[in-house]
Amino acid sequence: ATFVGQNEEQAAAAQFLMTAFGLALFMMFVILVTQFNSFYNAALILSAVILSTTGVVLGLYITGQPFGIIMTGVGVISLAGIVVNNNIVLIDTFETLKQRGLSIHETLLLTGAQRLRPVLLTTVTTILGLLPMVIGLNIDFVSRVTTFGAPSGQWWQAMASAIVYGLAFATILTLVVTPCAIKLQYDLRRKRYAVDNKAIQQNDVFFKKGRKDQEHQPGIQPAE
């Protein structure tokens, strides 16, 4: 009966965390759409949040750590705020620099150059701050004793590990994948406009050719 009760509590906790994570994503999506006035940018930022969970799973798998439902889930939700912040700053800088009239490629390069140091500083300081919990370091300031793997430290180790692994993976997404996705958006838009303009030009040629044919035929008035 004890194991059944524990399983039910874990299932309820997992359901609560999934609901909270989904609600957080929805609220962030609404705020991002309002700020950027673009569904694509909002979806791009949230995709980085979702893909950052891949880094959490990979990090836990490589290090052989268990996936704690409660504390790892709390770490994933906490990770979302950091990842969103980095991507918002990057895209907002791109939108600001785009007004200078540079090409999209030059704007993305300038954006990456300007935001590289702030993003890396955020990542490095966060990882260094959580590193003692990740390695299970416990410092007793009263007795001046340093231990590893204490029970109190193991409770927070899953949350800290989730944030560290996910943030390291999300930093690559922010600095590499996000600019590439922005470039892809403008390339697809340019190709679509090129196809539309080509179709319009072809229609104009056919229309002018039809008018000339009508003018050379006697008794037929050209269409106005």
C-alpha positions as CSV (number, residue, x, y, z in Angstrom):
1,A,0.0,0.0,0.0
2,T,2.9,2.3,0.7
3,F,4.4,1.9,-2.8
4,V,0.9,2.4,-4.3
5,G,0.5,5.6,-2.4
6,Q,4.0,6.9,-3.5
7,N,3.2,6.1,-7.1
8,E,0.0,8.0,-6.9
9,E,1.8,11.0,-5.3
10,Q,4.5,11.0,-8.0
11,A,1.8,10.8,-10.7
12,A,-0.1,13.7,-9.2
13,A,3.1,15.7,-8.9
14,A,4.1,14.9,-12.5
15,Q,0.6,16.0,-13.7
16,F,0.8,19.2,-11.8
17,L,4.3,20.1,-13.2
18,M,3.2,19.3,-16.7
19,T,0.1,21.5,-16.3
20,A,2.2,24.3,-14.8
21,F,4.8,24.0,-17.6
22,G,2.1,24.1,-20.3
23,L,0.4,27.1,-18.6
24,A,3.7,28.9,-18.4
25,L,4.4,28.3,-22.1
26,F,1.0,29.6,-23.0
27,M,1.3,32.8,-20.9
28,M,4.8,33.4,-22.3
29,F,3.5,32.9,-25.9
30,V,0.8,35.6,-25.3
31,I,3.3,38.1,-23.9
32,L,5.8,37.4,-26.6
33,V,3.2,37.9,-29.4
34,T,2.2,41.1,-27.8
35,Q,5.8,42.4,-27.5
36,F,7.1,41.4,-30.9
37,N,3.8,41.4,-32.9
38,S,5.0,38.2,-34.6
39,F,3.9,34.7,-34.2
40,Y,7.1,33.4,-35.7
41,N,9.4,35.1,-33.2
42,A,7.2,33.9,-30.3
43,A,7.2,30.4,-31.6
44,L,11.0,30.5,-32.2
45,I,11.6,31.6,-28.6
46,L,9.3,28.9,-27.1
47,S,10.9,26.3,-29.4
48,A,14.2,27.0,-27.7
49,V,12.6,26.5,-24.3
50,I,11.1,23.1,-25.4
51,L,14.4,22.0,-27.1
52,S,16.4,22.9,-24.0
53,T,14.7,19.9,-22.3
54,T,16.7,17.8,-24.7
55,G,19.9,19.1,-23.0
56,V,18.5,18.1,-19.6
57,V,17.7,14.6,-20.7
58,L,21.1,14.2,-22.4
59,G,23.0,15.6,-19.4
60,L,21.2,13.3,-17.0
61,Y,21.8,10.3,-19.3
62,I,25.5,11.0,-19.8
63,T,26.2,11.5,-16.1
64,G,23.9,8.6,-15.1
65,Q,21.7,10.6,-12.8
66,P,18.1,9.7,-12.2
67,F,15.3,11.8,-13.5
68,G,13.5,13.1,-10.4
69,I,10.0,14.0,-11.3
70,I,9.6,16.8,-8.7
71,M,13.0,18.5,-8.5
72,T,14.0,17.9,-12.1
73,G,10.6,19.2,-13.2
74,V,11.1,22.3,-11.1
75,G,14.5,22.8,-12.7
76,V,13.0,22.6,-16.2
77,I,10.4,25.2,-15.3
78,S,13.1,27.4,-13.8
79,L,15.3,26.9,-16.9
80,A,12.5,28.2,-19.2
81,G,12.8,31.7,-17.7
82,I,16.5,31.9,-18.4
83,V,16.2,30.6,-21.9
84,V,13.4,33.0,-22.8
85,N,15.4,35.9,-21.5
86,N,18.4,35.2,-23.6
87,N,16.3,34.7,-26.8
88,I,14.2,37.8,-26.1
89,V,17.4,39.9,-25.8
90,L,18.8,38.4,-29.0
91,I,15.7,38.9,-31.1
92,D,15.1,42.4,-29.7
93,T,18.6,43.4,-30.6
94,F,18.1,42.1,-34.1
95,E,14.9,44.0,-34.6
96,T,16.6,47.2,-33.4
97,L,19.7,46.8,-35.6
98,K,17.5,45.9,-38.6
99,Q,16.4,49.5,-38.7
100,R,19.9,50.7,-39.7
101,G,19.2,49.4,-43.3
102,L,21.8,46.7,-43.3
103,S,21.3,43.3,-45.0
104,I,19.8,40.5,-42.9
105,H,23.1,38.6,-43.0
106,E,25.1,41.6,-41.7
107,T,22.4,42.4,-39.1
108,L,22.6,38.8,-37.7
109,L,26.4,39.0,-37.5
110,L,26.3,42.3,-35.7
111,T,23.6,41.0,-33.4
112,G,25.6,37.9,-32.5
113,A,28.7,40.0,-31.9
114,Q,26.8,42.3,-29.5
115,R,25.0,39.7,-27.6
116,L,27.7,37.0,-27.4
117,R,29.3,38.3,-24.2
118,P,26.1,39.0,-22.3
119,V,24.6,35.5,-23.1
120,L,27.9,33.8,-22.2
121,L,28.2,35.7,-19.0
122,T,24.7,34.8,-18.0
123,T,25.3,31.1,-18.7
124,V,28.7,30.9,-17.1
125,T,27.7,32.8,-13.9
126,T,24.5,30.7,-13.5
127,I,26.4,27.4,-14.1
128,L,29.2,28.4,-11.6
129,G,26.6,29.4,-9.0
130,L,24.9,26.0,-9.3
131,L,28.0,23.9,-9.6
132,P,28.4,23.2,-5.8
133,M,24.9,21.7,-5.8
134,V,25.5,19.8,-9.0
135,I,28.6,18.0,-7.5
136,G,26.8,17.5,-4.1
137,L,29.0,19.9,-2.1
138,N,27.8,20.6,1.3
139,I,29.5,23.2,3.6
140,D,28.8,23.3,7.3
141,F,29.8,26.8,8.4
142,V,29.3,26.1,12.1
143,S,31.5,23.0,12.4
144,R,33.7,24.1,9.4
145,V,33.2,20.7,7.7
146,T,32.9,20.2,3.9
147,T,31.2,17.0,2.7
148,F,30.0,15.6,-0.6
149,G,26.7,13.7,-1.2
150,A,24.9,14.8,2.0
151,P,21.2,14.0,2.1
152,S,20.3,17.7,2.1
153,G,22.4,18.3,-1.0
154,Q,21.0,15.3,-2.9
155,W,17.5,16.8,-2.7
156,W,18.6,19.9,-4.7
157,Q,21.1,18.2,-6.9
158,A,18.5,17.1,-9.5
159,M,17.1,20.6,-9.9
160,A,20.6,22.2,-10.2
161,S,21.7,19.5,-12.7
162,A,18.6,20.1,-14.8
163,I,19.3,23.8,-15.0
164,V,23.0,23.5,-15.7
165,Y,22.6,20.9,-18.5
166,G,19.6,22.5,-20.1
167,L,21.2,26.0,-20.0
168,A,24.5,24.8,-21.5
169,F,22.5,23.2,-24.4
170,A,20.1,26.2,-24.8
171,T,23.1,28.6,-25.1
172,I,24.1,26.8,-28.3
173,L,20.5,27.1,-29.5
174,T,20.4,30.8,-28.7
175,L,23.7,31.7,-30.4
176,V,23.5,29.3,-33.4
177,V,20.0,27.9,-34.1
178,T,18.0,31.1,-33.4
179,P,20.0,33.3,-35.9
180,C,19.8,30.5,-38.5
181,A,16.0,30.3,-38.0
182,I,15.7,34.1,-38.4
183,K,17.7,33.9,-41.6
184,L,15.6,31.1,-42.9
185,Q,12.4,33.1,-42.3
186,Y,13.7,36.0,-44.4
187,D,15.1,33.7,-47.1
188,L,11.7,32.0,-47.5
189,R,9.9,35.3,-47.5
190,R,12.2,36.7,-50.2
191,K,11.7,33.6,-52.4
192,R,8.0,33.8,-52.0
193,Y,8.0,37.5,-53.1
194,A,10.3,36.6,-56.0
195,V,7.8,34.0,-57.2
196,D,4.9,36.4,-56.8
197,N,6.7,39.1,-58.7
198,K,7.6,36.7,-61.5
199,A,4.0,35.6,-61.8
200,I,2.9,39.2,-62.0
201,Q,5.4,40.0,-64.6
202,Q,4.4,37.0,-66.7
203,N,0.7,38.1,-66.4
204,D,1.7,41.6,-67.6
205,V,3.5,40.1,-70.6
206,F,0.6,37.9,-71.6
207,F,-1.8,40.9,-71.2
208,K,0.3,43.2,-73.4
209,K,0.8,40.4,-76.0
210,G,-3.0,39.9,-76.1
211,R,-3.6,43.6,-76.7
212,K,-1.1,43.7,-79.5
213,D,-2.7,40.7,-81.2
214,Q,-6.1,42.4,-81.0
215,E,-4.8,45.6,-82.4
216,H,-3.5,43.8,-85.5
217,Q,-6.8,42.0,-86.2
218,P,-9.3,44.1,-88.1
219,G,-12.7,44.7,-86.7
220,I,-11.7,43.8,-83.1
221,Q,-11.4,46.6,-80.6
222,P,-8.7,46.0,-78.0
223,A,-9.9,45.4,-74.4
224,E,-9.6,48.4,-72.1
